[in-house]
Amino acid sequence: MEALISLVQRNNKVFRRDKTQVFFSLLSVIIVIVLYAVFLQKMQVDAIERLTEATPELMTMVNEWLVAGLLSMIAVSTTLCAYGIAVKDQESKAQADFLTAPLSRSTIQLSYVINAFIIGSIFSFIALIGCEIFLVATGGKLLSFGDFVHVLGILFLSVLLASVFNLFLSLFVSTQNAFSTLGTIVGTVLGFLCGVYVPLGALPGFAQNLIMYFPISHTTLLLRNAFMDSSIGDVFEGVPASYVEDYKINYGIVYELHGKILSTSTSLIIIVCTIVILALASMMLFKRKYK
């Protein structure tokens, strides 16, 4: 256990030492913020103004929609970047040096996983505080203590899912060039698969199904419900329920799959099952890679 803790501390220090790596882990999030400032916010506000008048609560609701997507993306991008240490150690033969000590490969690999979870959790918590400050500064309200704990729970579940998801992906690459390519691909498609770059309703049917079957998008879904529940009621007060339902479906606040609205419990089951399946698949892949 002492050796595992030492390895985790070492991996964490290596990650924090590389400032460029930290920046690129947040690049996809920066892109979303720019896109939101340029046209995503206006596009959504214009669509809602056809149903109800523009109010400060409307801007708060739209900002909450963005915040939920950003937090989901940060969990993925930071944990993936953390696995770059494992790839670097493998390519530089540092792992071979570790094996000269009384350490197993599984202990070394577990240290990378724990480090990725810790980094993802820290960045996600800092991002949550930053998002809360942003929402309050733009006219919103702070989350109540109960809602804050609820969001934290979803965030840690999101980081856990992202950690095993990226572990599975990183086991397929062995060089830093390949890992860089993987990071570019994930960073590019992540905004689409989380329904942040383009509203769900603006996409063709096959793309909508792809997003709804993508497990990480369900963390975005849960976060949107947690953040937007109160503001949706305020903004759409007096608007027919059918219009409100259409808005929720079009902007990915609820998922309508095969004619049925997915419940929160269904999203949680999808997330937990994916964590278990990817963890087992990663263990099998790890054993096969180093047998």
Order of alpha helices (4+ residues) and beta strands (2+ residues): alpha-alpha-alpha-alpha-alpha-alpha-alpha-alpha-alpha-alpha-alpha-alpha-alpha-beta-beta-alpha
